[in-house]
Amino acid sequence: MAPPHRRRAAVAVRALVALTALLCTTGLAPAATSGPAARAAVAEVPPPTATTSVVTVRTGGDRTADAEVGPLAGVTLGLFADEGATEPVDPDWGVCVSDADGDCSFTVPGTGPGGPNEGAVYTVRQIAAPSGWYTNPELRTGPGSGSGSLSPAYAFPTPELEGGQTYSSTSDFMYSTEYRESPFTASTGIWQQSRNNPPLNGACGIDVALVLDLSASVGSALPQLKDAADQFTDALAGTPSRLSLFSFDRNSPSTGTENHPEPTSVSTQAGADAFKSLYADWDLGSGTNWDQGLYAVAKAPTRYDLTVVLTDGNPTRFSKPIEGDGSRTHFADTEGGIFAANAVKAQGTRVVAVGVGRGVEGVSGLNLRAISGPEAFTGDNPETANYYQTTDFTAAGAALNQLALSNCAGTVSVIKQIVPESNTGEDVSGSRNAGPGWEFTASSTEPLGGLPDTRATDDDGTGGVTFEPEFPPTTGEAPVTVEETQQPNHTLVTQGGANAVCVNLDDGASVPVTNSGPTGFTVDLARQGGVSCTVYNRPDPSQDELADLTVDKRWTIDGTTYDEGDQPDGYEATLTLTGPDGAAATPQPWGTPRTGYAPGDTATVDEETTLPDRCELTDSQVTEANGDPATGDLPFRATLDREHTRLTVTNTVTCDEEEDSARLRLVKKVVNRHGGTATPSDWQLTATGPDQLGGPGGAVGEVAPGTYQLAESDGPEGYDASGWSCVGENGPIPVTDEDEVTLAAGQRATCTVTNTDREGPGPSPSPTPNPTPSPTHTHGPGPGPGPGGELPDTGGPGATELLALAVGLTAAGALAALATGARRRFRDRNGPATG
């Protein structure tokens, strides 16, 4: 049987329906709602009728901000009789497909008074994911230590359905912050599914984001974690690879550390050692936030080929500001990791999750699978495996080594290094990776596919190229000759008389080299082996004549032109130049000459830009060269044919107009569990900031953007407040410990505070004397009601009062008064509730 407050509400609804019919026959019913709220409801989520209910589920894809998730269209969900049912309750109204706004809505018939589905409870489960995505029917929950693991189905029961009601996953079911309740299925209210994992770039030489778990559970194994990371880094040395570094505990970067999103070349052992020094002195933090660790990668300016997550435990935190209880894994913690991993995969980056130790054994593979892909590592599939479950960090290091070299079998990598001009003989100390334009050609006396092949270094900082010959089925080993095209004013530097120094990538052992001509060399390459060779060149002694390059900056923003430094805040661009002496690209201040070039040298001009979210870079070109008009897209290759070369780069930016107001709704909920009789209107709610908003039981209206102090007053004694929680169109909105919420222009927010009566002597029926508005003191970390709010647990008019009032009402205005007290209207994301 339905709870008493549900039965009272059902009687009230029946009275309302009867009165509405009576007034419609006499022409006294009010006109239909018009204006923005009505139009938005029709456009977004279907409205319920007196005999139908709407169950709407928000579906999410990629994380788009620290606490926001973008919608996902094409998700197919169903209403099932229970968790074990195999077919939806109805093939038509029991199935929905999400639209472009991420709304998947069921309109359930027969839920009005006396209807066949009145009070029905269904289970929402996923039927199918859109193309390019996969489902996660189960997720691992339980203690963060890995003990007591559970694997509950990703399915959620609806409330008891009543006619005229809309039930939202972000407020009325699915969403929860009850973090202590087993089986720990508290959810963000946004339905998850995972992007398919992009395939790994098949080259031997990749850009990798290494993400390290520094949660406290790593404990004394921290040195072994660093050893595993070292092993992965060292394995990439000798290939034209680059590494970036990220960390997480309860946040990212982890406490006391710094993320390094800029790629560092590890093509040489010196480069690998420099990268390892970045994390050598890192210490542990607390908590495990996969979400923010992965989202830091997604926000980085570099697009990586591979992201490797090295973790010893399941997530216990998510979002930013941080949510979760820090000790247990819930649906919400893993959902956050999934959304962030989706954002990484959306950039074409493959995600590989490496779980280490008891904390991620067994069913914890469900969560590793959810952030990476369905295929587990089986010992011989590093090229296609999405996630690993290893016993310890030593095993993890071996697995990472195998992953690093998975595409290097049967390849020859050549790393080009420039020796300082002051060195003599075969001294190569102080060498650095070459810049772009160094050309090598590989050939063989055996019929290897893909050879001869010519490749040149680019400006990625590795100074490397890789040749990938194709071996005939009967050929196990073949000689490969590499010839360098010598650049002017440079001389090859031999090592022990050899034109190159070569090693086996698998074990670092030396590989014999035979010189071929003045700048070439030959090595024997095995089908399953990988060889890395280093070639050194030294610039010839400098000539007296030098050249320099200066690049100025100009902005055109919505038709207005600014010189660099005069543009509005938020518009930033960092200039990079290659050279001199073939050096890789490095930052250079605008308007400042870079010296040391020789006449005839070339330099690549490029930039990295940062713009406000509402703005788009529509053009970036060299528009002037030495005072004359010019046209050239970035990156621009400039030839320095004079002593002083000066260029101007102009960025053209267009911005959308910002909305100049926000919309705020205040909602009071009352829970009477111990005999209390208070109603929401007994409290005065206020929001004080750039504007003032308030009223008994709540209020809604347009307000100026800014920070608002949320408060309540005038309520009866004997009640405890839960704390304010706010939700917007894209999920929770942070509320500070001082009950302050910040609204941006165009943002819509619903802020809710719940009061529960205390056990013991009954609450006072009258307000406290001379109340003083004050903020509440505790917070639930999640949002309050989503679109439409919900009926209070108690506090609405009883059935007796409603029926008595219905007999006496004969005017349309009286109908509006009754509807305000007994009927909840659904409010979609684009407008306030009416009534």
C-alpha positions in Angstrom: 0.0 0.0 0.0 1.2 3.5 -0.8 2.5 5.6 2.1 0.0 7.9 3.9 1.3 11.1 2.3 1.0 9.5 -1.1 -2.6 8.4 -0.4 -3.5 11.9 0.8 -1.9 13.4 -2.4 -3.9 10.9 -4.6 -7.2 12.0 -3.0 -6.3 15.6 -3.5 -5.6 15.0 -7.2 -9.0 13.3 -7.6 -10.7 16.3 -6.1 -8.7 18.6 -8.3 -9.7 16.6 -11.4 -13.4 16.7 -10.5 -13.4 20.4 -9.8 -11.5 21.1 -13.1 -14.2 19.2 -15.0 -16.9 21.2 -13.3 -15.4 24.6 -14.0 -14.6 23.7 -17.6 -18.3 23.0 -18.3 -19.2 26.4 -16.9 -16.5 28.3 -18.7 -14.7 29.3 -15.5 -11.5 27.4 -16.0 -8.4 29.6 -16.6 -6.8 30.0 -20.0 -3.9 27.6 -20.8 -0.4 28.8 -19.7 1.4 30.7 -22.4 4.8 32.4 -22.6 8.4 31.0 -22.3 7.7 28.4 -19.6 4.9 26.7 -21.6 6.9 26.8 -24.9 10.0 25.3 -23.2 8.0 22.4 -21.6 6.6 21.5 -25.0 10.1 21.7 -26.6 11.9 19.8 -24.0 10.1 17.1 -21.9 6.5 16.1 -22.6 4.1 17.3 -20.0 2.0 14.8 -18.0 -1.8 14.8 -18.0 -4.2 14.0 -15.2 -4.1 10.3 -16.4 -0.4 10.0 -17.4 3.0 10.3 -15.7 6.3 11.3 -17.3 9.5 9.6 -16.2 12.5 11.5 -17.7 16.1 10.3 -17.5 19.1 12.6 -18.3 21.7 10.8 -20.5 25.3 11.9 -20.5 28.4 11.5 -22.7 31.5 13.6 -22.2 32.5 15.7 -19.2 32.5 19.3 -20.4 33.5 21.1 -17.2 34.7 20.1 -13.7 31.1 19.5 -12.6 29.2 19.4 -15.9 28.4 16.6 -18.4 27.3 17.1 -22.0 24.1 15.3 -23.2 24.2 12.2 -25.4 21.5 11.4 -28.0 20.5 8.0 -29.2 20.6 6.2 -25.8 17.8 3.6 -25.6 16.3 2.9 -22.2 13.4 0.8 -21.1 10.9 0.5 -18.2 10.9 -3.1 -16.8 8.6 -4.7 -14.4 11.6 -5.5 -12.1 15.4 -5.8 -12.3 15.2 -9.4 -13.6 12.6 -8.8 -16.4 13.8 -9.5 -19.9 11.4 -7.3 -21.9 10.1 -3.8 -21.3 6.6 -3.5 -19.9 5.4 -2.1 -23.2 7.2 -2.0 -26.6 5.8 1.6 -27.2 5.5 3.7 -24.1 7.9 1.5 -22.2 10.9 2.4 -24.4 12.5 5.8 -25.0 15.5 7.1 -27.0 17.3 10.2 -25.8 17.2 13.4 -27.9 20.0 15.9 -28.6 19.5 17.5 -25.2 20.0 14.1 -23.4 16.4 13.7 -22.5 14.9 10.2 -22.5 11.3 10.5 -21.5 8.6 7.8 -20.9 4.9 8.9 -20.9 3.2 6.2 -18.8 -0.6 5.9 -19.3 -3.2 4.9 -16.8 -1.6 6.4 -13.7 -4.6 8.6 -12.8 -7.0 7.8 -10.0 -8.2 4.3 -10.5 -6.0 3.7 -13.5 -4.3 0.3 -14.1 -0.9 1.8 -13.5 -1.7 4.1 -10.6 1.1 3.6 -8.0 3.1 1.4 -10.3 6.9 1.2 -9.8 9.1 0.3 -12.8 12.8 -0.4 -13.1 14.8 1.7 -15.7 17.5 -0.2 -17.5 19.5 0.4 -20.6 18.6 -1.5 -23.8 21.2 -0.1 -26.2 23.9 2.5 -26.6 24.3 4.7 -29.7 26.8 3.8 -32.3 30.4 4.3 -31.1 29.5 3.6 -27.5 29.1 0.6 -25.2 27.1 -0.1 -22.1 28.1 -0.9 -18.5 25.3 -3.1 -17.2 27.1 -3.5 -13.8 29.6 -1.5 -11.9 31.7 -2.4 -8.8 30.8 -0.7 -5.5 31.9 -1.1 -1.9 34.8 -0.1 0.3 37.5 1.8 -1.4 40.0 -0.7 -0.1 38.7 -3.3 -2.5 37.3 -5.6 0.2 33.6 -6.5 0.3 33.2 -5.8 -3.4 29.7 -5.7 -4.9 28.6 -5.6 -8.5 25.0 -4.2 -8.5 23.1 -3.9 -11.8 23.1 -0.4 -13.2 19.3 -0.1 -12.9 17.0 2.2 -11.0 13.4 1.9 -9.7 11.0 4.8 -10.3 8.8 6.3 -7.5 5.2 5.2 -7.3 3.6 6.8 -10.3 0.7 9.2 -10.0 -1.2 11.0 -12.8 -0.1 14.6 -13.5 3.4 14.1 -12.2 6.9 14.3 -13.8 9.7 12.2 -12.2 13.3 13.3 -13.1 16.4 11.2 -12.7 18.3 14.2 -11.4 16.0 14.7 -8.4 13.1 12.2 -7.9 14.9 8.9 -8.4 18.4 7.6 -9.4 20.1 10.7 -8.0 21.2 10.2 -4.4 23.8 11.4 -1.9 23.1 8.6 0.6 26.7 7.4 0.5 26.4 5.0 3.5 23.6 2.8 2.1 24.6 -0.6 0.7 24.9 -1.6 -2.2 26.2 2.0 -2.6 24.3 2.8 -5.8 24.2 6.6 -5.1 24.3 8.2 -8.6 24.7 11.6 -10.1 21.4 11.1 -11.8 23.0 11.3 -15.3 22.9 7.9 -17.1 26.4 6.8 -18.1 27.8 4.8 -21.1 31.3 4.6 -22.4 32.8 5.7 -25.7 34.5 3.0 -27.7 38.3 3.1 -27.1 40.1 4.6 -30.1 42.8 2.3 -31.6 46.4 3.0 -30.6 48.5 4.9 -33.2 50.4 2.1 -34.9 53.7 3.9 -35.0 56.8 3.2 -32.8 56.9 6.6 -31.3 53.9 8.0 -29.6 52.6 10.9 -27.3 51.5 9.5 -23.9 49.8 11.0 -20.9 50.9 9.1 -17.8 48.4 9.4 -15.0 49.6 8.3 -11.5 47.3 7.4 -8.5 48.9 9.0 -5.4 46.1 8.0 -3.0 47.0 7.0 0.6 46.2 3.4 -0.1 49.4 3.1 -2.2 51.2 3.3 1.1 54.7 1.8 1.3 54.4 0.7 -2.3 55.0 4.2 -3.5 58.7 3.4 -4.6 57.4 0.4 -6.6 54.8 2.6 -8.3 57.5 5.0 -9.3 59.6 2.0 -10.5 56.8 0.9 -12.7 56.5 4.4 -14.2 60.3 4.4 -14.7 60.1 1.2 -16.5 57.5 2.5 -18.9 59.5 5.7 -19.5 62.8 3.9 -20.1 61.1 1.5 -22.6 60.1 4.5 -24.7 63.7 5.9 -24.8 65.2 5.4 -28.2 61.8 6.0 -29.9 60.5 9.4 -31.1 58.1 9.4 -28.2 56.9 12.2 -25.8 55.5 11.9 -22.3 53.2 14.1 -20.2 52.6 13.7 -16.5 49.4 13.9 -14.3 48.6 12.8 -10.8 45.5 12.5 -8.6 44.4 11.8 -5.1 41.1 13.3 -4.1 41.8 16.0 -6.7 44.2 16.6 -9.6 47.0 17.3 -9.3 47.5 15.3 -6.1 48.3 17.2 -2.9 51.8 18.7 -3.1 52.4 17.9 -6.8 52.0 19.6 -10.1 50.7 18.3 -13.4 52.9 18.6 -16.5 50.7 18.5 -19.6 53.4 19.8 -21.9 55.0 16.8 -23.7 58.6 16.0 -22.8 60.7 14.1 -25.3 62.0 10.8 -24.1 63.7 9.8 -27.4 67.0 9.7 -25.5 67.9 8.3 -22.1 68.8 11.8 -21.0 65.3 12.9 -21.9 63.8 9.9 -20.1 65.8 10.7 -17.0 64.6 14.3 -17.1 61.0 13.1 -17.2 61.5 10.7 -14.4 62.9 13.4 -12.2 59.5 15.2 -12.4 57.9 12.7 -10.1 60.9 11.3 -8.2 60.1 13.3 -5.0 56.3 13.0 -5.1 54.5 11.9 -2.0 51.0 10.5 -1.3 47.7 12.3 -0.7 44.3 10.9 0.2 41.2 9.8 -1.7 40.9 8.5 -5.3 39.3 10.7 -7.9 39.5 9.1 -11.4 37.2 11.8 -12.7 39.5 14.7 -12.1 42.7 12.8 -13.0 41.3 11.9 -16.4 39.6 15.3 -16.9 43.0 17.0 -16.4 44.2 15.1 -19.5 41.1 16.1 -21.5 41.7 19.8 -20.7 45.3 19.7 -21.7 46.2 21.6 -24.9 48.0 18.5 -26.3 46.2 15.7 -28.1 47.8 12.4 -26.9 47.9 9.1 -28.7 47.6 7.2 -25.4 46.6 7.8 -21.8 47.8 5.3 -19.2 46.1 5.4 -15.8 48.2 3.6 -13.1 45.9 3.0 -10.1 45.8 0.7 -7.0 42.1 1.3 -6.1 38.6 2.2 -7.1 37.4 5.8 -7.1 36.0 7.2 -3.9 35.6 10.9 -5.1 34.4 12.6 -8.2 33.7 16.1 -9.6 35.1 19.5 -8.6 34.2 20.8 -6.0 34.9 17.3 -4.7 32.0 15.0 -4.0 31.8 11.5 -2.6 32.6 10.2 0.9 36.3 9.3 0.3 36.0 5.8 1.7 33.5 3.9 -0.5 33.0 3.5 -4.2 29.5 4.4 -5.4 28.0 4.6 -8.9 28.6 8.3 -8.8 32.3 8.0 -8.3 32.7 5.7 -11.3 30.2 7.7 -13.4 32.5 10.7 -13.0 35.5 8.7 -14.2 33.5 7.4 -17.2 32.4 10.9 -18.3 36.0 12.2 -18.0 37.4 9.2 -19.9 34.9 9.8 -22.6 36.2 13.4 -23.0 39.7 12.0 -23.4 38.6 9.4 -26.0 36.6 12.1 -27.9 40.0 13.5 -28.8 41.1 10.3 -30.5 43.2 9.2 -27.5 43.3 5.6 -26.4 42.8 5.0 -22.6 44.5 2.1 -20.9 43.7 1.4 -17.3 46.3 -0.5 -15.3 45.0 -1.8 -11.9 47.6 -2.9 -9.4 47.1 -5.1 -6.3 44.2 -6.4 -4.2 42.3 -3.0 -4.4 41.4 -3.6 -8.0 41.2 -7.3 -8.3 38.1 -9.4 -9.2 34.9 -7.4 -10.0 36.9 -4.2 -9.9 37.6 -5.0 -13.5 34.1 -3.7 -14.2 35.2 -0.2 -13.3 38.6 -0.4 -15.1 36.6 -1.6 -18.2 34.1 1.3 -17.9 36.9 4.0 -18.3 38.8 2.1 -21.0 37.2 -0.6 -23.0 35.8 -4.2 -22.9 39.0 -6.2 -23.6 41.1 -7.3 -20.6 44.8 -8.0 -20.9 45.4 -11.8 -21.3 49.2 -11.8 -21.5 49.6 -11.6 -25.3 47.3 -8.8 -26.4 49.0 -5.5 -25.5 48.1 -4.0 -28.8 44.4 -4.4 -28.2 43.9 -4.8 -24.4 42.0 -1.9 -22.7 42.7 -2.7 -19.1 45.1 -4.7 -16.9 44.7 -6.2 -13.5 48.2 -7.0 -12.1 49.2 -8.4 -8.7 51.8 -5.8 -7.9 53.8 -2.9 -9.3 56.6 -5.1 -10.5 54.1 -7.0 -12.7 52.6 -3.6 -13.7 56.0 -2.4 -14.8 56.5 -5.4 -17.0 53.0 -5.0 -18.5 53.7 -1.3 -19.2 57.1 -2.1 -20.8 55.3 -4.6 -23.2 52.6 -1.9 -23.9 55.3 0.7 -24.7 57.0 -1.5 -27.3 53.9 -3.1 -28.7 54.3 -1.3 -32.0 58.1 -1.4 -32.3 58.7 -4.9 -33.5 60.5 -4.9 -36.9 61.2 -1.1 -36.8 64.3 1.1 -37.0 64.1 4.4 -35.1 66.7 7.1 -35.8 67.3 9.9 -33.3 69.2 13.0 -34.5 71.3 15.0 -32.1 73.1 18.3 -32.5 76.5 18.5 -30.7 77.6 21.9 -29.3 79.7 23.8 -31.7 82.5 24.1 -29.2 83.0 20.4 -28.8 85.8 18.7 -30.6 86.6 15.2 -31.9 84.0 12.6 -30.9 82.8 14.5 -27.8 79.0 14.6 -27.9 78.4 15.8 -24.3 75.7 18.5 -24.1 74.0 17.3 -27.3 70.3 18.2 -27.9 67.6 16.8 -30.1 67.5 18.2 -33.6 64.7 20.4 -34.9 62.7 19.9 -38.1 64.1 19.2 -41.5 66.8 16.5 -41.0 66.2 13.9 -43.7 67.0 10.1 -43.7 66.4 7.4 -46.3 66.1 3.7 -45.5 66.6 0.9 -48.0 67.5 -2.8 -48.0 69.1 -5.4 -50.3 66.2 -7.8 -49.3 62.7 -7.3 -50.7 61.2 -5.6 -47.7 57.9 -3.8 -48.2 57.8 -0.1 -47.7 61.4 0.5 -48.6 63.1 2.6 -49.8 61.5 5.2 -47.6 62.5 8.8 -46.9 61.5 10.6 -43.7 62.4 13.9 -42.0 62.3 15.1 -38.4 59.6 17.6 -37.5 59.3 20.1 -34.7 57.9 17.8 -32.0 61.2 18.0 -30.0 62.1 14.3 -30.3 64.5 14.7 -33.2 63.4 11.3 -34.4 62.0 9.3 -37.3 60.9 5.6 -37.5 61.0 3.2 -40.4 58.6 0.3 -40.5 59.5 -2.2 -43.2 57.2 -5.1 -44.0 58.9 -8.5 -43.9 58.0 -11.3 -46.3 56.6 -14.4 -44.5 59.8 -16.4 -45.1 62.2 -13.6 -44.0 63.2 -13.5 -40.3 66.0 -10.9 -40.5 67.3 -8.4 -43.1 69.9 -5.7 -43.4 68.6 -2.1 -43.4 70.7 0.8 -44.6 70.0 4.4 -43.5 71.5 7.3 -45.3 71.4 10.9 -43.9 71.0 13.9 -46.2 73.7 16.2 -44.7 72.7 19.8 -44.1 74.9 22.7 -45.0 77.4 23.9 -42.4 77.2 20.7 -40.3 79.6 17.8 -39.9 78.8 14.2 -38.9 80.3 13.2 -35.5 81.2 9.5 -35.3 81.4 7.4 -32.2 84.2 4.9 -32.2 84.5 5.5 -35.9 80.9 4.4 -36.5 78.4 6.8 -38.2 75.7 5.8 -35.7 75.2 4.2 -32.3 72.5 1.5 -32.3 70.8 -0.5 -29.5 68.2 -3.2 -29.2 64.9 -1.6 -27.9 64.0 -4.8 -26.0 67.0 -5.0 -23.7 69.3 -2.0 -24.5 72.1 -4.2 -25.9 74.4 -2.8 -28.5 73.7 -3.6 -32.1 76.7 -3.8 -34.5 76.8 -1.0 -37.1 78.5 -1.0 -40.5 79.3 2.4 -42.1 77.7 3.0 -45.6 79.3 6.0 -47.3 80.2 9.2 -45.5 76.9 9.6 -43.6 75.1 6.2 -43.8 75.1 3.0 -41.7 73.7 -0.6 -42.0 72.2 -2.7 -39.2 70.6 -6.2 -39.2 66.9 -5.9 -38.3 64.9 -8.9 -37.0 61.2 -9.3 -37.8 60.3 -9.2 -34.1 63.1 -6.9 -33.0 63.3 -3.2 -32.6 66.4 -1.1 -33.2 67.2 2.5 -32.2 70.1 4.4 -33.7 71.5 7.8 -32.7 73.2 10.0 -35.3 75.3 13.1 -34.2 76.1 16.3 -36.1 78.0 19.3 -35.1 77.6 22.8 -36.6 80.6 24.2 -38.4 82.2 27.2 -36.7 79.9 30.3 -36.8 80.3 32.9 -39.5 80.4 36.6 -38.6 77.1 37.3 -40.3 74.0 36.6 -38.3 70.2 37.1 -38.6 67.3 37.6 -36.2 63.5 37.2 -36.2 60.9 39.4 -34.5 57.2 38.6 -34.5 54.5 41.1 -33.4 50.9 40.3 -32.4 47.6 41.9 -33.3 44.0 40.9 -32.4 40.7 41.7 -34.2 37.9 40.9 -31.7 34.4 41.3 -33.0 35.7 43.9 -35.5 37.8 45.9 -33.0 41.6 45.8 -33.5 44.0 45.6 -30.5 47.8 45.4 -30.3 49.2 42.6 -28.0 48.8 43.7 -24.4 45.8 46.0 -25.1 43.3 43.2 -25.8 40.6 42.4 -23.1 41.3 39.9 -20.4 40.9 36.2 -21.4 42.5 36.5 -24.8 46.0 35.1 -24.7 48.5 33.7 -27.3 51.9 32.2 -26.7 54.4 32.5 -29.6 56.7 29.6 -30.4 59.7 29.7 -32.8 62.1 27.0 -34.0 65.8 27.5 -34.3 68.4 28.7 -34.4 70.7 25.7 -35.3 67.7 23.4 -35.9 66.4 23.7 -32.3 62.9 22.5 -31.6 60.1 25.0 -31.1 60.2 27.0 -27.8 58.3 30.0 -26.5 59.3 33.5 -27.5 57.9 36.8 -26.3 56.0 38.8 -28.8 57.9 41.8 -30.2 61.3 40.5 -28.9 64.0 39.5 -31.5 65.3 36.0 -31.4 68.9 36.1 -32.5 71.6 33.6 -33.5 70.2 32.6 -37.0 72.3 32.5 -40.1 71.1 34.2 -43.3 69.0 31.8 -45.2 67.9 29.8 -42.2 64.2 29.0 -41.8 62.1 29.3 -38.7 58.6 27.9 -38.0 56.2 30.5 -36.4 53.3 29.1 -34.4 51.2 29.9 -31.4 48.9 28.5 -28.7 45.8 30.5 -27.9 43.4 30.7 -25.0 40.0 32.4 -25.5 36.9 32.9 -23.4 34.4 30.0 -23.7 31.9 32.0 -25.8 34.5 33.0 -28.4 35.9 31.3 -31.4 39.2 31.8 -33.3 38.1 32.2 -36.9 41.5 33.1 -38.4 45.2 33.1 -37.5 47.6 34.4 -40.1 50.8 36.2 -40.8 49.5 39.5 -42.2 52.7 41.6 -42.5 56.3 40.7 -43.4 58.9 43.4 -43.1 56.3 46.1 -43.3 54.5 44.7 -46.4 51.1 43.0 -46.5 51.4 39.2 -46.4 49.1 36.2 -46.2 50.2 32.9 -44.5 48.5 30.5 -42.2 50.1 29.3 -39.0 52.3 27.3 -38.6 54.3 29.6 -40.9 57.7 28.7 -42.2 59.7 32.0 -42.5 62.9 32.2 -44.5 65.4 34.7 -43.0 66.8 36.3 -46.1 68.0 39.5 -44.4 69.7 40.5 -41.2 66.4 41.6 -39.5 63.1 39.9 -40.3 59.9 41.2 -38.8 56.4 39.5 -39.0 53.0 40.4 -37.7 50.5 37.6 -36.7 46.8 38.7 -36.6 44.2 36.6 -34.8 40.5 37.2 -35.7 38.0 36.3 -33.0 34.2 36.3 -32.9 32.2 36.0 -29.7 28.6 35.3 -28.9 26.7 37.8 -26.9 26.3 36.9 -23.3 22.9 36.7 -21.6 22.8 39.5 -19.0 20.7 37.7 -16.3 20.4 34.4 -14.5 17.3 32.6 -13.2 17.1 31.3 -9.6 14.4 29.1 -8.0 14.3 28.6 -4.2 12.6 25.4 -2.9 11.7 24.3 0.6 11.1 20.6 1.4 9.8 19.4 4.8 10.1 15.8 6.1 7.8 15.0 9.0 8.9 11.6 10.3 8.2 12.0 14.0 4.8 13.7 14.2 5.8 17.2 12.9 3.1 19.3 11.2 5.0 22.1 9.6 4.6 23.0 5.9 7.0 24.6 3.5 5.3 28.0 3.7 6.2 28.2 7.4 9.7 29.1 6.4 10.8 32.3 4.6 13.5 31.6 2.0 15.8 34.4 0.7 18.7 34.8 -1.7 20.7 38.0 -1.2 23.3 39.3 -3.6 23.3 41.7 -6.5 19.5 41.3 -6.4 17.1 40.1 -3.7 14.8 37.1 -4.1 12.6 35.5 -1.5 9.2 34.3 -0.3 7.4 31.9 2.0 8.2 28.3 1.0 10.3 29.5 -2.0 10.5 31.9 -4.9 11.6 32.1 -8.5 12.7 34.9 -10.7 15.3 36.6 -12.9 18.4 37.9 -11.0 21.6 39.6 -11.9 24.7 37.3 -12.2 26.8 37.1 -9.1 27.1 35.5 -5.7 24.0 35.0 -3.6 23.7 34.2 0.2 21.0 31.6 0.7 19.1 31.6 3.9 15.9 30.6 5.6 14.0 32.1 8.6 10.6 32.1 10.5 10.4 28.3 10.7 9.1 26.4 13.8 11.3 24.9 16.4 12.1 21.1 16.4 13.4 20.9 12.9 17.0 20.3 11.5 18.1 21.7 8.2 20.0 19.5 5.7 21.9 22.4 4.1 21.4 24.0 0.7 22.0 22.1 -2.5 21.7 23.6 -6.0 21.4 22.0 -9.5 21.5 23.5 -13.0 20.9 22.3 -16.5 24.1 20.3 -16.5 24.1 18.9 -13.0 25.1 20.1 -9.5 26.2 23.7 -8.8 28.7 24.2 -6.0 27.4 25.8 -2.7 30.1 27.0 -0.3 30.2 26.2 3.4 28.8 29.7 4.0 25.7 28.8 1.9 26.7 31.0 -1.1 26.1 30.1 -4.7 27.5 31.9 -7.7 25.4 32.3 -10.9 26.7 33.1 -14.3 24.8 35.0 -17.0 22.3 32.8 -18.7 22.5 30.1 -15.9 19.4 28.5 -14.4 19.5 27.1 -10.9 17.2 25.4 -8.5 18.4 25.6 -4.8 16.7 23.4 -2.2 16.9 23.2 1.6 15.2 20.3 3.5 14.0 20.5 7.1 13.3 17.2 9.1 11.5 17.1 12.4 13.5 15.7 15.4 12.7 12.5 17.3 11.4 13.2 20.8 9.1 16.0 22.0 7.0 17.2 19.1 8.0 20.3 17.2 6.5 23.6 18.2 3.5 24.4 15.9 4.3 28.1 16.0 7.3 30.0 14.6 10.1 31.1 16.9 9.7 34.6 18.1 11.6 37.4 16.2 13.4 35.1 13.8 16.6 36.2 12.2 17.4 34.9 8.7 20.7 32.9 8.8 22.4 30.4 6.5 22.0 26.7 7.2 25.1 24.9 8.5 25.4 21.5 6.8 25.4 20.5 3.2 24.5 17.6 1.1 27.0 17.5 -1.8 24.5 16.9 -4.5 21.8 18.9 -6.2 18.2 19.4 -5.0 15.2 18.9 -7.3 15.9 19.0 -11.0 13.3 20.2 -13.5 10.0 20.4 -11.8 11.0 19.8 -8.1 8.8 17.3 -6.3 5.8 17.1 -3.9 6.9 17.6 -0.4 6.9 14.6 1.8 4.3 16.3 3.9 2.9 19.7 4.4 0.4 20.0 1.5 -3.4 20.3 2.1 -5.1 17.2 3.3 -7.8 15.4 1.3 -10.6 16.6 3.6 -9.6 20.2 3.3 -9.4 19.9 -0.5 -12.8 18.3 -0.9 -14.4 20.8 1.3 -12.8 23.6 -0.6 -13.8 22.0 -4.0 -17.5 22.1 -3.0 -17.4 25.8 -2.3 -15.3 27.0 -5.3 -17.1 28.4 -8.3 -14.6 30.9 -9.8 -11.6 30.4 -11.9 -9.4 32.2 -9.4 -10.3 29.7 -6.7 -9.1 26.9 -9.0 -5.7 28.6 -9.3 -5.5 28.8 -5.5 -6.2 25.1 -5.1 -3.8 24.1 -7.9 -1.0 26.0 -6.1 -1.5 24.0 -2.9 -2.1 20.5 -4.3 -0.5 20.1 -7.7 3.1 20.3 -8.7 4.0 21.6 -12.1 6.9 20.5 -14.0 9.6 23.0 -14.8 12.0 22.2 -17.6 15.5 23.5 -17.9 14.5 26.7 -19.8 11.9 28.2 -17.5 10.4 28.4 -14.0 7.5 26.3 -12.7 4.2 28.1 -13.0 2.0 28.2 -9.9 
